[in-house]
Amino acid sequence: MNPPKKFEKDTMHAALDVDGDGIITDAELQQVEVFEKAEKMEAQKRMAWVAMITMIFFTAAVFLPIFPDARIKALADLFSLFYIGMASCVGAYMGATAYMSKGR
């Protein structure tokens, strides 16, 4: 059995002491790791949603009459790169989520 970890009060690791007893246990370290992982997954989910919503609004904006056809044709190659980039963000998130849920 490992002895508990003690840190100085003003150290950057003091935030890891969840119950405030001055001792950082393995359970507290594991709890912080789980929280950081969940926070990272939530950020990835928000990024995928923003990418998907951006693609929808961008597609709707292109069909508005305020953009001339000549400009849309000139930027067609750039548009395809935009869609590939945004779709890859969404696809990577969905693939990673499916892979992680498969292991449970």
DSSP file (Angstrom, degrees, kcal/mol; ACC not computed):
  #  RESIDUE AA STRUCTURE BP1 BP2  ACC     N-H-->O    O-->H-N    N-H-->O    O-->H-N    TCO  KAPPA ALPHA  PHI   PSI    X-CA   Y-CA   Z-CA
    1    1 A M              0   0    0      0, 0.0     0, 0.0     0, 0.0     0, 0.0   0.000 360.0 360.0 360.0 132.9    0.0    0.0    0.0
    2    2 A N        -     0   0    0      1,-0.1    24,-0.1     3,-0.0     3,-0.1  -0.563 360.0-115.5 -79.9 140.7    1.3    3.4   -1.0
    3    3 A P        -     0   0    0      0, 0.0    -1,-0.1     0, 0.0     0, 0.0  -0.426  43.3 -91.4 -69.8 152.7    1.5    6.1    1.7
    4    4 A P        -     0   0    0      0, 0.0     2,-0.5     0, 0.0    21,-0.2  -0.273  40.5-114.8 -64.1 152.1   -0.7    9.1    1.1
    5    5 A K  E     -A   24   0A   0     19,-1.8    19,-3.5    -3,-0.1     2,-0.4  -0.767  29.4-164.4 -91.9 128.7    0.7   12.0   -0.8
    6    6 A K  E     -A   23   0A   0     -2,-0.5     2,-0.3    17,-0.2    17,-0.2  -0.935   8.0-177.8-114.7 137.1    1.2   15.3    1.1
    7    7 A F        -     0   0    0     15,-0.6     2,-0.0    -2,-0.4    -2,-0.0  -0.881  35.1 -92.3-127.2 159.7    1.7   18.6   -0.6
    8    8 A E    >   -     0   0    0     -2,-0.3     3,-1.1     1,-0.1     5,-0.1  -0.338  39.5-116.0 -65.4 155.3    2.3   22.1    0.6
    9    9 A K  T 3  S+     0   0    0      1,-0.2    -1,-0.1     4,-0.1     5,-0.1   0.861 110.9  43.9 -65.5 -36.5   -0.8   24.2    0.9
   10   10 A D  T 3  S+     0   0    0      3,-0.1    -1,-0.2     4,-0.1     2,-0.1   0.264  87.6 116.6 -95.7  12.8    0.1   26.8   -1.7
   11   11 A T  S X  S-     0   0    0     -3,-1.1     3,-1.6     1,-0.1     4,-0.3  -0.354  78.6-114.0 -77.6 161.5    1.4   24.4   -4.3
   12   12 A M  G >  S+     0   0    0      1,-0.3     3,-0.5     2,-0.1    -1,-0.1   0.684 116.0  61.5 -68.7 -15.3   -0.3   24.0   -7.7
   13   13 A H  G >  S+     0   0    0      1,-0.2     3,-1.8     2,-0.1     4,-0.3   0.488  75.5  91.5 -88.2  -3.2   -1.3   20.5   -6.7
   14   14 A A  G X  S+     0   0    0     -3,-1.6     3,-1.3     1,-0.3    -1,-0.2   0.791  76.1  66.0 -61.9 -26.8   -3.4   21.6   -3.7
   15   15 A A  G <  S+     0   0    0     -3,-0.5    -1,-0.3     1,-0.3    -2,-0.1   0.700  89.0  67.5 -68.2 -17.4   -6.4   21.7   -6.0
   16   16 A L  G <  S+     0   0    0     -3,-1.8     2,-1.6     1,-0.1    -1,-0.3   0.676  74.6  93.0 -75.6 -16.7   -6.1   17.9   -6.3
   17   17 A D    <   +     0   0    0     -3,-1.3     3,-0.4    -4,-0.3    -1,-0.1  -0.612  55.4 176.5 -79.0  90.3   -7.1   17.5   -2.6
   18   18 A V  S    S+     0   0    0     -2,-1.6    -1,-0.2     1,-0.2     6,-0.1   0.891  74.5  41.3 -68.3 -42.7  -10.8   17.1   -3.1
   19   19 A D  S    S-     0   0    0      4,-0.2    -1,-0.2    -3,-0.2    -2,-0.1   0.522 103.5-126.3 -89.0  -3.7  -11.9   16.5    0.5
   20   20 A G        +     0   0    0     -3,-0.4    -2,-0.1    -6,-0.1     4,-0.1   0.712  69.9 127.4  74.3  22.2   -9.6   19.2    1.9
   21   21 A D  S    S-     0   0    0      2,-0.3     3,-0.1     1,-0.0    -1,-0.1   0.452  80.2-111.3 -91.1   1.4   -7.8   17.0    4.5
   22   22 A G  S    S+     0   0    0      1,-0.2   -15,-0.6    -8,-0.1     2,-0.4   0.427  89.8  98.1  86.4  -1.4   -4.3   18.0    3.3
   23   23 A I  E     -A    6   0A   0    -17,-0.2     2,-0.7   -19,-0.0    -2,-0.3  -0.975  62.5-148.8-122.7 132.4   -3.6   14.5    1.9
   24   24 A I  E     -A    5   0A   0    -19,-3.5   -19,-1.8    -2,-0.4     2,-0.1  -0.885  21.5-164.6-102.6 112.8   -4.0   13.6   -1.8
   25   25 A T     >  -     0   0    0     -2,-0.7     4,-2.0   -21,-0.2     5,-0.2  -0.415  34.1-108.2 -91.4 168.5   -5.0    9.9   -2.1
   26   26 A D  H  > S+     0   0    0      1,-0.2     4,-2.6     2,-0.2     5,-0.2   0.867 120.5  56.7 -62.1 -36.0   -4.9    7.7   -5.2
   27   27 A A  H  > S+     0   0    0      2,-0.2     4,-2.2     1,-0.2    -1,-0.2   0.890 106.5  49.0 -64.0 -38.6   -8.7    7.9   -5.3
   28   28 A E  H  > S+     0   0    0      2,-0.2     4,-2.0     1,-0.2    -1,-0.2   0.897 111.2  49.6 -68.0 -39.4   -8.6   11.7   -5.5
   29   29 A L  H  X S+     0   0    0     -4,-2.0     4,-2.0     2,-0.2    -2,-0.2   0.908 111.8  48.5 -63.8 -41.4   -6.0   11.5   -8.2
   30   30 A Q  H  X S+     0   0    0     -4,-2.6     4,-2.3     1,-0.2    -2,-0.2   0.889 109.0  53.5 -66.0 -38.5   -8.2    9.1  -10.1
   31   31 A Q  H  X S+     0   0    0     -4,-2.2     4,-2.1     1,-0.2    -1,-0.2   0.888 108.9  49.1 -63.1 -39.3  -11.2   11.2   -9.7
   32   32 A V  H  X S+     0   0    0     -4,-2.0     4,-2.5     2,-0.2    -1,-0.2   0.892 110.0  51.5 -67.1 -40.0   -9.4   14.2  -11.1
   33   33 A E  H  X S+     0   0    0     -4,-2.0     4,-2.2     2,-0.2    -2,-0.2   0.907 110.0  49.0 -62.9 -42.0   -8.2   12.2  -14.1
   34   34 A V  H  X S+     0   0    0     -4,-2.3     4,-2.4     2,-0.2    -2,-0.2   0.912 111.5  49.8 -64.0 -42.3  -11.8   11.0  -14.8
   35   35 A F  H  X S+     0   0    0     -4,-2.1     4,-2.3     1,-0.2    -2,-0.2   0.912 110.8  48.9 -63.0 -43.0  -13.0   14.6  -14.6
   36   36 A E  H  X S+     0   0    0     -4,-2.5     4,-2.1     2,-0.2    -1,-0.2   0.877 111.1  50.5 -65.4 -36.8  -10.3   15.8  -17.0
   37   37 A K  H  X S+     0   0    0     -4,-2.2     4,-2.3     2,-0.2    -2,-0.2   0.916 111.3  47.7 -66.2 -42.8  -11.2   13.1  -19.4
   38   38 A A  H  X S+     0   0    0     -4,-2.4     4,-2.1     1,-0.2    -2,-0.2   0.884 110.8  52.1 -65.0 -38.0  -14.9   14.0  -19.3
   39   39 A E  H  X S+     0   0    0     -4,-2.3     4,-1.9     2,-0.2    -1,-0.2   0.896 109.9  49.0 -64.3 -40.2  -14.0   17.6  -19.8
   40   40 A K  H  X S+     0   0    0     -4,-2.1     4,-2.1     2,-0.2    -2,-0.2   0.902 110.6  50.2 -65.8 -41.5  -12.0   16.8  -22.9
   41   41 A M  H  X S+     0   0    0     -4,-2.3     4,-2.1     1,-0.2    -2,-0.2   0.881 109.2  51.8 -65.4 -37.3  -14.8   14.6  -24.3
   42   42 A E  H  X S+     0   0    0     -4,-2.1     4,-2.3     2,-0.2    -1,-0.2   0.893 108.8  50.6 -66.1 -39.2  -17.3   17.5  -23.8
   43   43 A A  H  X S+     0   0    0     -4,-1.9     4,-2.1     1,-0.2    -2,-0.2   0.892 110.0  50.1 -64.9 -39.6  -15.0   19.9  -25.6
   44   44 A Q  H  X S+     0   0    0     -4,-2.1     4,-2.1     2,-0.2    -2,-0.2   0.885 109.4  51.5 -65.5 -37.9  -14.7   17.5  -28.5
   45   45 A K  H  X S+     0   0    0     -4,-2.1     4,-2.3     2,-0.2    -2,-0.2   0.918 109.8  49.2 -65.4 -42.2  -18.5   17.1  -28.6
   46   46 A R  H  X S+     0   0    0     -4,-2.3     4,-2.5     1,-0.2    -2,-0.2   0.898 109.8  52.3 -63.1 -39.1  -18.9   20.9  -28.7
   47   47 A M  H  X S+     0   0    0     -4,-2.1     4,-2.1     1,-0.2    -1,-0.2   0.901 109.6  48.7 -64.2 -40.8  -16.3   21.2  -31.5
   48   48 A A  H  X S+     0   0    0     -4,-2.1     4,-2.3     2,-0.2    -2,-0.2   0.908 111.9  49.2 -65.9 -41.2  -18.2   18.5  -33.6
   49   49 A W  H  X S+     0   0    0     -4,-2.3     4,-2.8     2,-0.2     5,-0.2   0.915 110.5  49.9 -64.2 -42.4  -21.5   20.3  -33.1
   50   50 A V  H  X S+     0   0    0     -4,-2.5     4,-2.5     1,-0.2    -1,-0.2   0.910 111.0  50.1 -62.8 -41.1  -20.0   23.7  -34.1
   51   51 A A  H  X S+     0   0    0     -4,-2.1     4,-2.0     2,-0.2    -1,-0.2   0.915 112.7  46.4 -62.9 -42.8  -18.5   22.1  -37.2
   52   52 A M  H  X S+     0   0    0     -4,-2.3     4,-1.9     2,-0.2    -2,-0.2   0.928 114.3  46.2 -67.6 -44.3  -21.9   20.6  -38.2
   53   53 A I  H  X S+     0   0    0     -4,-2.8     4,-2.6     1,-0.2     5,-0.2   0.884 110.5  54.4 -65.6 -37.7  -23.9   23.7  -37.6
   54   54 A T  H  X S+     0   0    0     -4,-2.5     4,-2.6    -5,-0.2    -1,-0.2   0.906 107.1  50.6 -62.2 -42.0  -21.3   25.8  -39.5
   55   55 A M  H  X S+     0   0    0     -4,-2.0     4,-2.2     2,-0.2    -1,-0.2   0.904 111.1  48.8 -62.6 -40.6  -21.6   23.5  -42.5
   56   56 A I  H  X S+     0   0    0     -4,-1.9     4,-2.2     2,-0.2    -2,-0.2   0.946 114.9  43.1 -65.5 -48.3  -25.4   23.9  -42.4
   57   57 A F  H  X S+     0   0    0     -4,-2.6     4,-2.5     1,-0.2    -2,-0.2   0.881 113.3  52.6 -65.7 -37.4  -25.4   27.6  -42.1
   58   58 A F  H  X S+     0   0    0     -4,-2.6     4,-1.9    -5,-0.2    -1,-0.2   0.912 109.5  49.0 -64.2 -42.2  -22.6   27.9  -44.8
   59   59 A T  H  X S+     0   0    0     -4,-2.2     4,-1.0    -5,-0.2    -2,-0.2   0.918 112.6  47.5 -63.4 -43.5  -24.6   25.8  -47.2
   60   60 A A  H  < S+     0   0    0     -4,-2.2     3,-0.4     1,-0.2     4,-0.3   0.893 110.7  52.4 -64.7 -38.8  -27.7   27.9  -46.6
   61   61 A A  H >< S+     0   0    0     -4,-2.5     3,-1.2     1,-0.2     6,-0.2   0.857 102.2  58.9 -66.8 -35.2  -25.8   31.2  -47.0
   62   62 A V  H 3< S+     0   0    0     -4,-1.9    -1,-0.2     1,-0.3    -2,-0.2   0.834 103.4  53.2 -64.3 -31.3  -24.3   30.1  -50.4
   63   63 A F  T 3< S+     0   0    0     -4,-1.0    -1,-0.3    -3,-0.4    -2,-0.2   0.498  84.6 107.5 -84.6  -2.5  -27.8   29.7  -51.8
   64   64 A L  S X  S-     0   0    0     -3,-1.2     3,-1.2    -4,-0.3    -3,-0.0  -0.461  78.2-124.5 -71.6 148.8  -28.8   33.3  -50.8
   65   65 A P  T 3  S+     0   0    0      0, 0.0    -1,-0.1     0, 0.0     4,-0.1   0.530  98.2  81.8 -74.2  -3.1  -29.1   35.7  -53.7
   66   66 A I  T 3  S+     0   0    0     -5,-0.2    -4,-0.1     2,-0.1    -3,-0.1   0.711  80.8  72.2 -75.6 -17.5  -26.7   38.2  -52.1
   67   67 A F  S <  S-     0   0    0     -3,-1.2     2,-0.1    -6,-0.2    -1,-0.0  -0.866  85.9-129.5 -99.1 123.5  -23.7   36.2  -53.4
   68   68 A P     >  -     0   0    0      0, 0.0     4,-1.8     0, 0.0     3,-0.4  -0.374  15.3-123.2 -69.7 149.1  -23.1   36.4  -57.1
   69   69 A D  H  > S+     0   0    0      1,-0.2     4,-2.5     2,-0.2     5,-0.2   0.850 109.8  59.4 -60.4 -35.5  -22.6   33.1  -59.1
   70   70 A A  H  > S+     0   0    0      1,-0.2     4,-1.9     2,-0.2    -1,-0.2   0.896 106.0  47.6 -62.8 -39.2  -19.2   34.2  -60.4
   71   71 A R  H  > S+     0   0    0     -3,-0.4     4,-1.7     2,-0.2    -1,-0.2   0.895 111.2  50.6 -69.4 -39.1  -17.9   34.6  -56.8
   72   72 A I  H  < S+     0   0    0     -4,-1.8    -2,-0.2     1,-0.2    -1,-0.2   0.909 111.5  48.2 -65.3 -41.1  -19.3   31.2  -55.8
   73   73 A K  H >< S+     0   0    0     -4,-2.5     3,-0.9     1,-0.2     4,-0.3   0.865 110.1  52.6 -66.3 -35.3  -17.7   29.5  -58.8
   74   74 A A  H 3< S+     0   0    0     -4,-1.9     3,-0.3     1,-0.2    -1,-0.2   0.830 114.8  41.3 -68.8 -31.4  -14.3   31.2  -58.1
   75   75 A L  T 3X S+     0   0    0     -4,-1.7     4,-2.3     1,-0.2    -1,-0.2   0.264  81.5 108.9 -99.5  11.6  -14.3   30.0  -54.5
   76   76 A A  H <> S+     0   0    0     -3,-0.9     4,-2.0     1,-0.2    -1,-0.2   0.874  78.4  50.3 -59.0 -41.0  -15.6   26.4  -55.3
   77   77 A D  H  > S+     0   0    0     -3,-0.3     4,-1.6    -4,-0.3    -1,-0.2   0.897 111.2  48.9 -65.6 -39.0  -12.3   24.8  -54.6
   78   78 A L  H  > S+     0   0    0      1,-0.2     4,-2.1     2,-0.2    -2,-0.2   0.880 108.2  54.8 -66.3 -38.2  -12.0   26.6  -51.2
   79   79 A F  H  X S+     0   0    0     -4,-2.3     4,-2.5     1,-0.2    -2,-0.2   0.904 105.4  52.3 -62.0 -41.8  -15.6   25.5  -50.4
   80   80 A S  H  X S+     0   0    0     -4,-2.0     4,-2.3     1,-0.2    -1,-0.2   0.897 109.1  49.6 -64.9 -38.6  -14.8   21.9  -50.9
   81   81 A L  H  X S+     0   0    0     -4,-1.6     4,-2.5     2,-0.2    -1,-0.2   0.888 109.4  53.1 -65.1 -37.8  -11.8   22.1  -48.6
   82   82 A F  H  X S+     0   0    0     -4,-2.1     4,-2.6     2,-0.2     5,-0.2   0.941 110.7  45.9 -60.4 -48.5  -14.0   23.7  -46.0
   83   83 A Y  H  X S+     0   0    0     -4,-2.5     4,-2.7     1,-0.2     5,-0.2   0.892 112.1  51.0 -64.6 -39.5  -16.5   20.9  -46.2
   84   84 A I  H  X S+     0   0    0     -4,-2.3     4,-2.0    -5,-0.2    -1,-0.2   0.927 112.5  47.0 -63.3 -43.8  -13.8   18.2  -46.0
   85   85 A G  H  X S+     0   0    0     -4,-2.5     4,-1.5     2,-0.2    -2,-0.2   0.931 115.8  43.1 -64.1 -46.3  -12.3   19.9  -43.0
   86   86 A M  H  X S+     0   0    0     -4,-2.6     4,-2.0     1,-0.2    -2,-0.2   0.911 114.4  50.1 -67.8 -42.1  -15.6   20.3  -41.1
   87   87 A A  H  X S+     0   0    0     -4,-2.7     4,-2.9    -5,-0.2    -1,-0.2   0.845 107.1  55.3 -66.3 -32.6  -16.8   16.8  -42.0
   88   88 A S  H  X S+     0   0    0     -4,-2.0     4,-2.5    -5,-0.2    -1,-0.2   0.869 105.9  51.8 -69.0 -34.3  -13.6   15.3  -40.9
   89   89 A C  H  X S+     0   0    0     -4,-1.5     4,-1.9     2,-0.2    -2,-0.2   0.936 114.0  43.2 -63.0 -45.7  -14.0   16.9  -37.4
   90   90 A V  H  X S+     0   0    0     -4,-2.0     4,-2.5     2,-0.2    -2,-0.2   0.925 115.8  48.2 -66.0 -44.6  -17.5   15.5  -37.2
   91   91 A G  H  X S+     0   0    0     -4,-2.9     4,-2.7     1,-0.2     5,-0.2   0.884 109.9  51.6 -65.0 -39.7  -16.5   12.1  -38.5
   92   92 A A  H  X S+     0   0    0     -4,-2.5     4,-2.5     2,-0.2    -1,-0.2   0.906 111.5  47.8 -64.2 -40.8  -13.5   11.8  -36.1
   93   93 A Y  H  X S+     0   0    0     -4,-1.9     4,-2.5    -5,-0.2    -2,-0.2   0.943 114.1  46.1 -64.1 -46.7  -15.7   12.6  -33.2
   94   94 A M  H  X S+     0   0    0     -4,-2.5     4,-2.3     1,-0.2    -2,-0.2   0.902 114.2  48.4 -64.7 -40.1  -18.3   10.1  -34.2
   95   95 A G  H  X S+     0   0    0     -4,-2.7     4,-2.4     2,-0.2    -1,-0.2   0.916 112.4  47.7 -65.6 -42.9  -15.7    7.4  -34.9
   96   96 A A  H  X S+     0   0    0     -4,-2.5     4,-2.5    -5,-0.2    -2,-0.2   0.893 112.1  50.2 -65.6 -39.0  -13.9    8.0  -31.6
   97   97 A T  H  X S+     0   0    0     -4,-2.5     4,-2.1    -5,-0.2    -2,-0.2   0.916 112.0  47.3 -64.9 -42.8  -17.2    7.9  -29.7
   98   98 A A  H  X S+     0   0    0     -4,-2.3     4,-1.3     2,-0.2    -2,-0.2   0.895 112.8  49.7 -65.4 -39.4  -18.2    4.6  -31.4
   99   99 A Y  H  X S+     0   0    0     -4,-2.4     4,-1.0     1,-0.2    -2,-0.2   0.913 112.1  47.2 -65.7 -43.1  -14.8    3.1  -30.7
  100  100 A M  H  < S+     0   0    0     -4,-2.5     4,-0.3     1,-0.2     3,-0.3   0.868 111.7  50.0 -68.9 -35.8  -14.9    4.1  -27.0
  101  101 A S  H >< S+     0   0    0     -4,-2.1     3,-0.7     1,-0.2    -1,-0.2   0.763 102.7  62.6 -73.9 -23.1  -18.4    2.8  -26.5
  102  102 A K  H 3< S+     0   0    0     -4,-1.3    -1,-0.2     1,-0.2    -2,-0.2   0.840  98.5  55.9 -68.1 -33.1  -17.5   -0.5  -28.1
  103  103 A G  T 3<        0   0    0     -4,-1.0    -1,-0.2    -3,-0.3    -2,-0.2   0.593 360.0 360.0 -76.9 -10.6  -15.0   -1.3  -25.4
  104  104 A R    <         0   0    0     -3,-0.7    -1,-0.2    -4,-0.3    -2,-0.1   0.475 360.0 360.0 -77.4 360.0  -17.5   -0.9  -22.6
